[in-house]
């Protein structure tokens, strides 16, 4: 029996190209913006624009695909991504970059959902876990390589804008040339806040808080590194090592969260992140090795919180509610992601680079306090009531279609959540 269905590999290549382009584009903008003298507030708004566009893409794309089909929708999304990236090169002004970054987020979300929909159809029930694991690893590796590519050229030129545009365009080829028929409709994201809150108040509050923290770091971490005088190679490493450490930390964190109260695990992770926050606020300047070590430790904490929250929320969720829980948490994470870079940008403009970690410290301290209070109000679920912990890529690269690949998702539930093609009214 092959490790994975053959039809999966072209889609993995397409996803890798998409994530590579996203890695290049996501890092060149704050680096180049800093070189152009953009304020921290303006650079923070890039992250706000991205998050708003990304969440809008997750909401709009299922019905768009239902109307026009996967291949045409995917072609339109890659075209929008290419146009938005090249336009940022032509108009090097904050007032243009912010909406263009939102357009990139919209296109990126739509393209990712379509690739994931194809993957879900090609993955049989017996192989979904392997497909999900490989997909997560491919995305993390491609994003990291995209960020690290900035060490290979001059960031003050057009090179990396054009490179990102080229790879967005190349992402169209594997699925466009290989796909022989349209896959099933996409799954729609919805927010049932009342049920989510009843199931797990900790998950609702925590996912908004880590949305603020993670998006602030993801958008302005490179600006922080530039302002403490790291060179471009060190900036790329500073951002990439955080993502890789976050991926690696999920294995031991998942082991403990499956065996004890996940809220205590969440408190422990947030506590360690808070200590790193304090260190980065109080200790400056930082030698490059110390900065990279701090970034790795910080990334191991912040990028491993989201899967713990998803697992905890599903411990309390009704049967066949996995996708609605995951989709709702993703949208709430998006709400935090819209606010995070904006808040951190304001604080950094007033207090300098340490303002980034003042923002994240406040969110982590708030998370610790609320989770400890909730632990006193409600007992943890028994081992028999727990779902399995499953490692996932950072939430800012996830869509509701990512959850359909999760081995915890049930086929029947996935089918119920699909957005079917709208029917024309008779006699219209």
CORRANOR-V954028 format. One record per residue. N is the residue number from 0. RES is the residue in one small letter. PHI is phi as a letter, one per 30 degrees, with the letter a starting at -180 (none if undefined). BURIAL is 1 if it has 16 or more other ideal C-beta (glycine too) atoms within 10 Angstrom, else 0. D_FIRST is the distance of its C-alpha to the first C-alpha in Angstrom with 1 decimal. Layout:
N;RES;PHI;BURIAL;D_FIRST  N;RES;PHI;BURIAL;D_FIRST
//
This chain:
0;x;none;0;0.0  1;x;d;0;3.9  2;x;e;0;6.5  3;x;b;1;8.4  4;x;e;0;9.3  5;x;e;0;11.3  6;x;d;0;14.4  7;x;d;1;14.6  8;x;d;0;15.7  9;x;d;1;19.0  10;x;d;1;19.9  11;x;d;1;19.4  12;x;d;1;21.7  13;x;d;1;24.2  14;x;d;1;24.3  15;x;d;1;24.8  16;x;d;1;27.7  17;x;d;1;29.2  18;x;d;1;29.2  19;x;d;1;30.6  20;x;d;1;33.4  21;x;d;1;34.0  22;x;d;1;34.3  23;x;d;1;36.8  24;x;d;1;38.8  25;x;d;1;38.9  26;x;c;1;40.4  27;x;d;1;42.6  28;x;d;1;44.6  29;x;d;1;46.0  30;x;d;1;46.5  31;x;d;1;48.3  32;x;d;1;50.1  33;x;d;1;51.5  34;x;d;0;52.7  35;x;d;0;54.4  36;x;i;0;56.2  37;x;d;1;54.5  38;x;d;1;55.4  39;x;d;1;53.0  40;x;d;1;53.6  41;x;d;1;52.6  42;x;d;1;49.4  43;x;d;1;48.6  44;x;d;1;49.0  45;x;d;1;46.2  46;x;d;1;43.8  47;x;d;1;45.5  48;x;d;1;45.1  49;x;e;1;41.4  50;x;d;1;40.7  51;x;d;1;42.8  52;x;d;1;41.1  53;x;d;1;37.6  54;x;d;1;38.4  55;x;d;1;40.0  56;x;d;1;37.0  57;x;d;1;34.8  58;x;d;1;37.4  59;x;d;0;38.2  60;x;d;1;34.9  61;x;e;1;33.3  62;x;d;1;36.4  63;x;d;1;36.7  64;x;d;1;33.2  65;x;d;1;34.0  66;x;d;0;37.0  67;x;c;0;36.0  68;x;j;0;32.2  69;x;d;1;29.5  70;x;d;1;30.0  71;x;d;0;33.8  72;x;d;1;33.8  73;x;d;1;31.4  74;x;d;1;33.7  75;x;d;0;36.7  76;x;d;1;35.4  77;x;d;1;34.6  78;x;d;0;38.1  79;x;d;1;39.7  80;x;d;1;38.1  81;x;d;1;39.2  82;x;d;1;42.7  83;x;d;1;43.1  84;x;d;1;42.1  85;x;d;1;44.5  86;x;d;1;47.2  87;x;d;1;47.2  88;x;d;1;47.9  89;x;d;0;50.8  90;x;b;0;52.4  91;x;d;0;52.5  92;x;b;0;54.1  93;x;e;1;52.9  94;x;d;0;54.1  95;x;c;0;51.6  96;x;d;1;48.7  97;x;d;1;48.5  98;x;d;0;47.9  99;x;d;1;45.7  100;x;d;1;43.5  101;x;d;1;43.3  102;x;d;1;42.2  103;x;d;1;39.5  104;x;d;1;38.3  105;x;d;1;38.3  106;x;d;1;36.4  107;x;d;1;33.8  108;x;d;1;33.1  109;x;d;1;32.8  110;x;d;1;30.5  111;x;d;1;28.2  112;x;d;1;28.1  113;x;d;1;27.1  114;x;d;1;24.2  115;x;d;1;23.0  116;x;d;1;23.4  117;x;d;1;21.2  118;x;d;1;18.5  119;x;d;1;18.9  120;x;d;1;18.5  121;x;d;1;15.3  122;x;d;1;13.7  123;x;d;0;12.6  124;x;e;0;14.1  125;x;d;0;11.1  126;x;c;1;10.6  127;x;e;1;14.3  128;x;d;0;15.2  129;x;d;0;13.0  130;x;d;1;14.4  131;x;d;1;17.8  132;x;d;0;17.8  133;x;d;1;16.9  134;x;d;1;19.4  135;x;d;1;22.1  136;x;d;0;21.7  137;x;d;1;21.9  138;x;d;1;24.9  139;x;d;1;26.7  140;x;d;1;26.2  141;x;d;1;27.4  142;x;d;1;30.3  143;x;d;1;31.4  144;x;d;0;31.2  145;x;d;1;33.3  146;x;d;1;35.9  147;x;d;1;36.0  148;x;d;1;36.7  149;x;d;1;40.2  150;x;d;0;41.1  151;x;c;0;40.8  152;x;a;0;43.8  153;x;c;0;46.9  154;x;d;1;46.4  155;x;d;0;49.9  156;x;c;0;48.9  157;x;d;0;46.8  158;x;e;1;43.8  159;x;d;1;41.5  160;x;d;1;42.4  161;x;d;0;41.5  162;x;d;1;38.2  163;x;d;1;37.1  164;x;d;1;38.1  165;x;d;0;36.2  166;x;d;1;32.9  167;x;d;1;33.4  168;x;d;1;33.9  169;x;d;1;30.8  170;x;d;1;28.7  171;x;d;1;29.4  172;x;d;0;27.8  173;x;e;1;24.0  174;x;d;1;24.0  175;x;d;0;27.0  176;x;d;0;25.8  177;x;c;0;22.2  178;x;d;1;22.5  179;x;c;0;23.1  180;x;a;0;24.5  181;x;d;0;25.9  182;x;d;1;23.7  183;x;d;0;25.1  184;x;e;1;28.4  185;x;d;1;28.6  186;x;c;1;29.3  187;x;d;1;32.9  188;x;c;1;34.3  189;x;b;0;37.2  190;x;c;1;39.6  191;x;c;0;40.7  192;x;d;0;42.8  193;x;d;0;44.6  194;x;d;0;41.5  195;x;e;1;40.0  196;x;d;0;43.3  197;x;d;0;43.6  198;x;d;1;40.1  199;x;a;1;40.6  200;x;e;1;43.6  201;x;d;1;42.3  202;x;d;1;39.2  203;x;d;1;41.4  204;x;d;1;43.9  205;x;d;1;41.6  206;x;d;1;39.3  207;x;d;1;42.4  208;x;d;1;43.7  209;x;d;1;40.6  210;x;d;1;40.4  211;x;d;1;43.9  212;x;d;1;43.1  213;x;d;1;39.8  214;x;d;1;41.0  215;x;d;1;44.3  216;x;d;1;42.6  217;x;d;1;40.0  218;x;d;1;42.8  219;x;c;1;45.7  220;x;e;1;44.1  221;x;d;1;44.5  222;x;d;1;48.1  223;x;e;1;48.8  224;x;d;1;47.5  225;x;d;1;49.6  226;x;d;1;52.7  227;x;c;1;52.4  228;x;i;0;52.5  229;x;d;1;49.0  230;x;d;0;48.2  231;x;d;1;45.4  232;x;d;0;42.9  233;x;d;1;43.7  234;x;d;1;43.4  235;x;d;1;39.9  236;x;d;1;38.9  237;x;e;1;40.7  238;x;d;1;38.7  239;x;d;1;35.3  240;x;d;1;35.4  241;x;d;1;36.1  242;x;d;1;32.9  243;x;d;1;30.8  244;x;d;1;32.7  245;x;d;1;32.1  246;x;d;1;28.3  247;x;d;1;28.4  248;x;d;1;30.9  249;x;d;1;28.7  250;x;d;0;26.7  251;x;d;0;29.9  252;x;d;1;31.6  253;x;d;1;28.8  254;x;e;0;29.0  255;x;d;0;32.7  256;x;d;1;32.7  257;x;d;0;30.4  258;x;c;0;33.0  259;x;b;0;36.3  260;x;e;1;38.1  261;x;d;1;36.3  262;x;d;1;39.8  263;x;d;0;40.9  264;x;d;1;37.9  265;x;d;1;38.9  266;x;d;1;42.5  267;x;d;1;41.5  268;x;d;1;39.5  269;x;d;1;42.3  270;x;d;0;44.9  271;x;d;1;43.3  272;x;d;1;43.1  273;x;d;1;46.7  274;x;d;0;47.8  275;x;d;1;46.1  276;x;e;1;47.9  277;x;d;0;51.2  278;x;d;0;50.6  279;x;d;1;49.9  280;x;d;1;53.0  281;x;c;0;55.3  282;x;c;0;54.3  283;x;a;0;55.0  284;x;d;0;54.8  285;x;c;1;51.5  286;x;d;0;50.5  287;x;e;1;47.2  288;x;e;0;45.3  289;x;d;0;46.6  290;x;d;1;45.8  291;x;d;1;42.2  292;x;d;0;41.9  293;x;d;1;43.4  294;x;d;1;41.0  295;x;d;1;38.0  296;x;d;1;39.3  297;x;d;1;40.3  298;x;d;1;36.9  299;x;e;1;35.1  300;x;d;1;37.4  301;x;d;1;37.6  302;x;d;1;34.0  303;x;c;1;32.7  304;x;d;1;35.1  305;x;e;1;33.5  306;x;d;1;30.3  307;x;d;1;32.6  308;x;d;1;34.7  309;x;d;1;31.9  310;x;d;1;30.7  311;x;d;1;34.3  312;x;d;1;35.0  313;x;d;1;32.1  314;x;d;1;33.3  315;x;c;1;36.3  316;x;d;1;34.9  317;x;d;0;35.0  318;x;d;0;31.9  319;x;h;0;29.9  320;x;b;1;31.9  321;x;d;1;29.3  322;x;d;1;29.3  323;x;d;1;33.1  324;x;d;1;33.6  325;x;d;1;31.3  326;x;d;1;33.0  327;x;d;1;36.4  328;x;d;1;35.9  329;x;d;1;34.7  330;x;d;1;37.9  331;x;d;1;40.1  332;x;e;1;38.6  333;x;d;1;39.6  334;x;d;1;43.1  335;x;d;1;43.4  336;x;d;1;41.9  337;x;d;1;44.7  338;x;d;1;47.3  339;x;e;1;46.1  340;x;d;1;46.8  341;x;d;1;50.0  342;x;d;1;51.3  343;x;d;1;50.3  344;x;d;1;51.8  345;x;d;1;55.1  346;x;d;1;55.3  347;x;d;1;54.3  348;x;d;0;57.0  349;x;d;0;59.6  350;x;b;0;58.6  351;x;j;0;56.6  352;x;e;1;53.1  353;x;d;1;53.1  354;x;d;1;53.3  355;x;e;1;49.5  356;x;d;1;49.0  357;x;d;1;52.0  358;x;d;1;50.0  359;x;d;1;46.8  360;x;d;1;48.9  361;x;d;1;50.5  362;x;d;1;47.3  363;x;d;1;45.8  364;x;d;1;49.0  365;x;d;1;49.1  366;x;d;1;45.6  367;x;d;1;46.5  368;x;d;0;49.7  369;x;d;1;48.2  370;x;d;1;45.2  371;x;d;0;47.6  372;x;d;0;49.9  373;x;d;1;47.1  374;x;e;1;45.9  375;x;d;0;49.5  376;x;c;0;49.3  377;x;b;0;46.0  378;x;d;0;44.1  379;x;d;0;40.5  380;x;d;0;37.8  381;x;d;0;36.7  382;x;d;0;33.4  383;x;d;0;32.3  384;x;d;0;33.2  385;x;d;1;31.3  386;x;d;1;28.2  387;x;d;0;25.6  388;x;d;1;26.5  389;x;b;1;24.0  390;x;d;1;24.8  391;x;b;1;25.7  392;x;d;1;27.3  393;x;e;1;31.1  394;x;d;1;32.2  395;x;d;1;34.1  396;x;c;1;30.8  397;x;c;1;29.4  398;x;b;1;29.8  399;x;d;1;29.3  400;x;d;1;26.2  401;x;e;1;24.8  402;x;d;1;25.2  403;x;d;1;23.1  404;x;d;1;20.0  405;x;d;1;21.1  406;x;d;1;19.1  407;x;d;1;22.5  408;x;d;1;23.2  409;x;c;0;23.0  410;x;e;0;22.0  411;x;d;0;25.3  412;x;d;1;27.2  413;x;d;1;25.6  414;x;d;0;26.7  415;x;d;0;30.1  416;x;c;1;30.6  417;x;d;0;29.9  418;x;c;1;32.9  419;x;d;0;33.4  420;x;d;0;35.3  421;x;d;0;39.0  422;x;c;0;40.8  423;x;d;0;44.0  424;x;d;0;47.1  425;x;d;0;48.5  426;x;i;0;51.7  427;x;d;0;51.2
//
